[in-house]
Amino acid sequence: MSSGAQNDHQAAENRRLRDEVRELREDLRRLTLRVDHQGDQISELSASVVTSASTSQISGPVFEAEPSSIPPAPTESVRSQRPPRVLGSAGGYTWAEREAVARDIGVFLRRSLDGANRGESGRDRLKNLQSRVYVVVRDKEDRVLNPVRLCKTFSEVRALCHRGDDWGGSIFIGLPSQAEAAIAVSAAGLGWPSPEQ
């Protein structure tokens, strides 16, 4: 094989490999999107099952407040407003354990808003469960979001909370379910967003 023919063969092989890599990347992108979409559908479905019996408990703000104000710590009546219990366990955790962690996360969010030492959120106690919903309580502009902002993807959180190389004073956390997010938001004394928000 002549040098020119060999170079042509190598160039053709390189093009073929680049095309194959491009196709594989596209396949990976499509599969990633599909998995994200299915994860969102599962989250929405489980949230609708969990909340269908008592939508009124978590569909509106817990407090009537201006969006930029921070309400006082939750009262006993707010603490008693909880979504229904989820039957069974997930990731090796009982619902009671998940609920306790969600309440602790709410206390963490309140401490963070009050300017106290944030400490640990407690989210690591559910490390076997992926975050399916993200609660944002303060954005990159240092605006307190009340009612809170719920995000389904971390890229939404990044758009709200990240500027350049800095997260600033933003406050957010990911939780495994909307029911747990509702418990955390209530424990923090913050309002739940309306369905159209």
C-alpha positions in Angstrom: 0.0 0.0 0.0 1.4 3.3 -1.0 2.0 6.1 1.5 -0.8 8.2 0.0 -3.2 5.3 0.0 -2.3 4.5 3.6 -2.8 8.2 4.6 -6.2 8.1 2.9 -7.1 4.9 4.7 -6.0 6.4 8.1 -8.0 9.6 7.4 -11.1 7.6 6.5 -10.7 5.4 9.6 -10.2 8.6 11.8 -13.4 10.1 10.3 -15.3 6.8 10.9 -14.1 6.8 14.5 -15.0 10.4 15.1 -18.5 9.8 13.6 -18.9 6.8 15.9 -17.8 8.8 18.9 -20.3 11.5 17.9 -23.1 9.0 17.6 -22.2 7.4 20.9 -22.2 10.8 22.6 -25.6 11.6 21.1 -27.0 8.2 22.2 -25.6 8.9 25.7 -27.2 12.4 25.7 -30.6 11.0 24.6 -30.4 8.2 27.3 -29.5 10.7 30.0 -32.4 12.9 29.0 -34.7 9.9 29.0 -33.5 8.8 32.5 -33.9 12.4 33.8 -37.4 12.6 32.3 -38.4 9.3 33.7 -37.0 10.3 37.1 -39.1 13.5 37.0 -42.2 11.5 36.0 -41.6 9.1 38.9 -41.1 12.0 41.3 -44.3 13.7 40.0 -46.3 10.5 40.3 -45.1 9.6 43.8 -45.7 13.2 44.9 -49.2 13.2 43.4 -49.9 9.8 45.2 -48.5 11.2 48.5 -50.4 14.5 48.3 -53.6 13.4 46.6 -55.4 12.7 49.9 -54.6 16.1 51.3 -53.7 18.6 48.7 -54.9 21.4 50.8 -52.2 20.7 53.4 -49.3 21.6 51.2 -50.7 23.3 48.1 -50.8 26.8 49.5 -48.4 28.9 51.5 -48.2 28.0 55.2 -48.0 31.7 56.1 -49.5 34.8 54.5 -46.3 36.8 54.0 -44.6 39.1 51.5 -42.2 37.1 49.3 -39.1 39.0 50.7 -40.0 38.6 54.4 -39.0 35.8 56.7 -41.9 34.6 58.9 -41.3 33.6 62.5 -40.5 30.0 63.5 -43.4 27.6 62.9 -46.2 27.4 65.4 -47.7 24.2 66.7 -50.5 24.4 64.2 -48.1 24.6 61.3 -46.1 21.6 62.7 -49.2 19.5 62.7 -49.9 20.1 59.0 -48.1 17.2 57.3 -48.6 15.3 54.1 -49.9 11.8 54.6 -47.4 9.1 55.5 -45.7 7.1 52.8 -46.2 3.4 53.2 -43.2 1.1 53.2 -39.6 2.1 53.0 -37.1 3.2 50.3 -33.4 3.0 50.2 -33.4 1.1 53.5 -35.0 4.0 55.4 -38.4 4.0 57.1 -40.8 6.8 56.5 -40.4 7.9 60.1 -36.6 8.2 59.6 -37.1 10.2 56.4 -39.7 12.5 58.1 -37.3 13.1 61.0 -34.5 14.0 58.6 -36.8 16.3 56.6 -37.8 18.2 59.9 -34.1 18.5 60.8 -33.4 19.9 57.3 -36.2 22.5 57.9 -34.5 23.5 61.1 -31.2 23.8 59.1 -32.9 26.0 56.6 -34.3 28.3 59.3 -30.9 28.5 61.0 -29.4 29.5 57.7 -32.0 32.2 57.1 -31.6 33.5 60.6 -27.8 33.9 60.0 -26.9 31.3 62.7 -24.1 28.9 62.2 -25.5 26.6 59.5 -23.8 23.4 60.6 -24.8 20.1 59.0 -28.2 19.9 57.2 -28.7 16.2 58.0 -29.2 15.3 54.3 -26.3 12.9 54.4 -28.4 10.7 56.7 -30.4 9.7 53.5 -27.4 9.2 51.3 -28.9 6.1 49.6 -31.8 8.3 48.2 -31.3 10.6 45.3 -32.6 14.1 45.3 -35.7 14.4 43.2 -36.8 17.9 44.2 -34.7 20.9 45.3 -35.9 23.6 47.7 -34.4 27.0 47.1 -35.0 29.5 49.9 -32.4 32.2 49.0 -31.1 32.9 45.5 -27.8 34.4 44.2 -29.3 37.9 44.6 -29.8 37.3 48.3 -33.5 37.4 47.9 -35.4 35.2 50.3 -37.9 33.1 48.4 -41.1 32.8 50.4 -43.0 30.8 49.2 -39.9 28.7 48.4 -39.0 27.8 44.9 -39.1 24.1 44.0 -36.8 22.9 41.2 -36.8 19.4 39.6 -33.2 19.6 38.3 -30.0 20.8 39.7 -29.4 22.9 36.6 -32.5 25.0 37.6 -30.9 25.4 41.1 -27.6 26.5 39.5 -29.4 29.1 37.4 -31.0 30.5 40.5 -28.1 30.3 43.0 -24.8 30.3 41.1 -22.9 33.3 39.7 -19.5 32.8 38.2 -17.5 30.7 40.5 -19.6 31.6 43.6 -22.7 30.4 45.3 -22.8 33.5 47.4 -25.3 33.4 50.3 -27.7 31.2 48.4 -29.6 28.5 50.4 -31.0 25.4 48.8 -31.2 21.7 49.4 -32.2 18.5 47.5 -34.6 16.0 48.9 -35.8 12.6 47.8 -39.5 13.5 47.5 -42.0 16.3 47.4 -43.5 15.1 50.7 -40.2 15.5 52.5 -39.7 18.9 50.9 -43.1 19.9 52.3 -42.1 18.8 55.8 -38.8 20.7 55.6 -40.4 23.8 54.3 -43.1 23.7 57.0 -40.4 23.1 59.7 -38.5 26.1 58.4 -41.6 28.2 58.7 -41.7 29.0 55.1 -44.5 29.0 52.5 -45.2 26.3 50.0 -45.5 27.5 46.4 -48.9 27.4 44.6 -49.2 24.9 41.7 -48.7 27.6 39.1 -45.4 28.8 40.6 
